[in-house]
Amino acid sequence: MDVEVIGNEDLELALVQLAKWLEEIGYSFVTVTPATHERVLARSNEPAHSLSDVFGWSRPFSRSLLLPHITALLESAELLDHCDGLLRSRIRVSSLGGSLYVHSSYPTRAADAVFFGPDTYRFAALIKRTLHARAAIGHIVDIGCGAGAGGITAVKALDGSQRRHITMADINPMALLYARVNARLANVCNITTALSDVFENVSGRADLIVANPPYLVDAARRAYRHGGGNLGSELSVRVVREALARLTPGGTLILYTGAPVVAGVDKFREAIASVISDNVIDVSYEEIDPDVFGEELENVAYSGVDRIAAVALVARMPLTESEQSVDAATSAMLE
């Protein structure tokens, strides 16, 4: 694999130590949408009173709230901001599938912010219900991995075998750092991180590709949000096109994204129609949630859009003739 990212080992170690401490004391937090997060914070401007306030809701906190060695750990890793005599964590820690995930603090305004939220939970649920233990899956690629939830969930859904190799690819170096940390927290080994624009720096073919690309039109063009042209669908279409060319025979693509619906027409589904028809594959397409990020419709870019739907595309490449014979023989033995 072409791996070009050298992480900040001290920062990675500090994040792992922090998250393991939180895990040991039973910490958990479910991350909500930015709009919901904003509403909750608007209820009160009081400092944090709990660990969930600090590492979930991103509230400022007094130095006395945390154990001294935890505060020292965060300060040594430059993970704290100082504001009006209080401290504020630069990272959040969220729960998913029995593991903790480190990601960016709220609000995620920075160009290198790493997002985690309801889309992440829906993406993970899609992967879990789609996959089952298949020994044939040796190489997994998580495109636009963000905090790494997709690839990590896939490995765990496939029995967690360490024989499987996973490549985490993202255009954002900070995402790769968080993905490495989160893989360690989930006890997922044998991973590679690649600083890559989609498949640009990912070598070889994959038995399974998972992707949750950004799908909104973002004026600031932040990597975790901006999906490009065609009302934010451009990047998702590109991922589909390039992923299908990288799958092994029998390989599977699991893609979760958002689709702008205009006058009743799903513009993402419309855009991938020709890409799908040019490949002999089994395809399923599902609208998971009919209305996500409704507040985006207030932006001028969405002036003609009815709604943004969360959708799932699962596509499987055909087996070779020899593999089809083996598959048929195996099925006959099981009957």
N, C-alpha and C positions, 0 to 999 in steps of 0.2 A: 504494500500500500504506500502511496505517496503521502507521507505525514510531514508537515512542515511547521507544526505548532509546538513551541517549547513553552510549557506553562510556568507560572510563578509557583515553584514548589512550596515556598513558605506560606503563601496565601492559600494554596490548596490544602496544606496540612492544617492550617488554622481553621478553615471552613469545615473540614472533616471532624476535627476535635470538637468544635462548637456543636455541630449537628449530632454527633454521637452523645455528647452530654445531654442535649435536649431529648434525644431518644431514650436515654437511660432514665430520665425523670418523667417520662410519659407525655412529653409535649406532643400536641397535634394541632393542626390548623388547616381549614379548608379555605382556599383563596377564591374570592368572588370577582365579579367584573369590576373594572375601574369605576364605572358609574355607581355601583352599589357601595364600593369602598368609599367613594367620596361622600355618599349620603350618610354612611355610618360615622365617619370622622366629623361630619358637620353637626352631629348631635351634641358634641362636647369637645372643648379644647383642653380638657384636663390632661396632665401627663399620664404616661402609662402606669398601670397598676399590676400588670401581669406579664408573663413571658409572651402570651399571645398578642398583647398590646405592642410589645417591643418588636417581635420577629414575625408577626402576622399583619397587624394593622399599621405598622410603621409609625407608631406614636413616639414623640420625644419622651425620654425617661431620665430620672435622676440617677446619679452614679450609685446610690445606695441600693437600687432595685436589684442589681445583679451581684453575684458573688465576685469578690475582687479579682480572682484569677481569670474569670470569664471576661470581665471588663478589660483587664490587662491584655488578654489574648486578642480581643477585638481591636484594641488600640495599637498593638504591635503590628497587626495586619492592615492597619489603616482602614478599618471597616466602620468607623464611627465618625459622624459629623457633630460639631458643637454648635448649639443654637440657644441663645438666651440663657446660658447657664445649665442647659440640659444637654443630653446626648441623644443621638438618633442613629439607628442601625442602617447601614448602606445595603443590607441584604435582608431578604425574607426567607422563611423556612416553611414549607407547606407539606402536607401529608397526602400520599397517594399510594394505594395498593400495598399498604404495610411498610412503606419506606418514606423517609423524609427527603425533600428536594430543596436545594438552595437555589435562589434566583434573586432578581433585582428587587430593591425596595420600591415602595409606592411613593410618589407617582413615577411611572416608567417613562420619563421624558428624555433621558440621555440617548445619544445615538447608538451606544452599545448596550442598551438595556436588554435584559433577557426576560421575556414574558412567561407567566405561568398563571393559568386561570381556568374558568369553566371549559374553554376549548380543549385544554390539556386533559381534563377529566373525561370529556366526551371522546377524545382521540384514543385515550388509553382503553376506555370501555369498548370502542370499536375493534381495537386490536385483540383484546381478550376474547371477544365473542367470535372473531373471525378465525383465530388460530387454534390449532391443537398440536400436540406433540408430533412432530414429523422429523425423523432422523435425517431426511434429505436436505433439510435447511442447515447449511453450514456457514454461509456468509450472509449477515444481515447488514443493511445500510440504512441509516437514519438520516434523511436529507433535510437540511434546515433544522438540525436536532434541538436547538434551543437548550433547555436544561436537561435534555436527554431522556425525557419521559417515554417517548415512543419506542426507542430502541431498547431501553431497560424493561419496559412492559412486555415487549416481544420476547426477549430472552426468558423472562420469568414465565410467560405463557407457554413457552416451548420447553418446559420442565427445568429451565435454568441451567442446562448443560453447559459446562465451561468449554466443551469442544467447539461450540459455536463461536465464530468470530464476528464481532460487530464493529462497523465503521461509523463513527459519529462525524457528520460533515456539516459545517456551517460557515457562513461568510463572516461571522462575528467571533473574534478570538475569545471574548468574555464568555460567550455561550459554550465554547469548547472547554474552557476551564471549569465552568459549573457542571457540564456533562461528565467530566472526569471525576469530579467530587461526588456527584450523585450516583455514578456507577459504583464507586467504592462504598458508599453508604448502603447500596442495595446488594452488595456482595456480588456484583457482576464483573467478571474478569475478562481477559482476552479482548480488550477494546482498543481501537485505534481512533485518534481524532485527526481530522483533516480540515485545514482552512481552505474552504472550497466554495466557489460559486456554483451551486447545484453539483454536478458531477465533474467539474473541471479538474479537481485534484484527487479524484477517487479512481483508483485503478481496478481493472477487472470487472467481472460480472457478479451478480448477487442472486441469491435464492429467494430473498425477501427484501423488499424495499418498503419502508414506511416513511410517510411525509405528512407534515402539517404546516404547509407553507403559509406565509402571511397573505392576506387576501383583501385588505382594505386599501382605500386610496388615502394616503397619508401625505399631507402637504410638506411635512418635515422629512419625508422619505426615510423614516427610521427602519432599519433592517427587519425588525421583528413585526412591523405592521404593514409596510408598503408592498402591495402585490403588483404594482405596475399598471399598465394600460388595461383597456377593456374592463373598466370599473373595478380594477383590482384583481382580475382573473389571469392576467398575462403570465405571472410567475407560476401559478398552479398548472396552467396549460403546458408550460415549458417542462415542468417536473414530470408530468405524465408522458410527454413525448420522449424525453431523455431516459426516463425510467424503463419504459417498455423496451428500449433498445439495449438496456443493460441486464435485463432479467435472463436467467438461465432457463432452459426448457422446464416447464412446470413451475417456474418461479412466479411469485405473487407480489403485486403492488397493492398496498393499503394506503389510500390517501384521504385525509380529512381536510376540508377547506370550506370557504364561504362562497356562495354563489349569488350574485346580484340578479334579482328577478325584475324584469321590465315588461310591463303589460302582460304579465302572466308567463313570460318566457324566461327560463333559466339560462342566462347568458354563458355561464361556465359550461354547462352541459352542451349547449349549442356549439361552443368553441372547440370542445374535444371530440365532437362527433366524427370528424374526418380522421383524427388521430386514431381513434378506436377502430374505425371501419377498415383501416389499412393494416390492421394486425389481427391475426386469427387467434382470438383469446376468449375466455369466459369472462363476462363482465357483469357486475351488479352495481347499481347506482341507487342511492337511498337519500332521501331528505330526512336528516336526523332531527333538526329543529327548524321550524318555518320562519323564525324571527329572532335574529341575534344582532347585537350592536345597533339597535333601532335608533339610538341617538345620532348615529352617523348620517342618517337621512336628512339631518338639518344642514349638512355641508352641501355647498353648491355642486360639488362633483356628483352627488347622488340626487340631483333635482328631478330626474326622470325615473328614479328607481322606486319600485313598490315596497321591496323588503330585501333583506339579506338573509339567506338561508344557510344553515350549516348542513353540508352534504358529505356523503361518504362514497368513494369509488373504490371497488375491489376488483382487480383484474388479474387473471392468471394466464400465463403463457401455456400453449399446448406442450405436451410431452413429445419426445421423439418417438418414432415407431417402435424402437426396441423397448423404451421405457413404458409405452402404452401396453406392450405385451406383458411385461413384468407386472404392471399395475393390474391388468385384467386377471392374470394368474393369481395374484395375491387376493383379489376380490373374490375369485371363485373358491379359493381355499377357506375363506371366511364365511361363505354361505352355508 
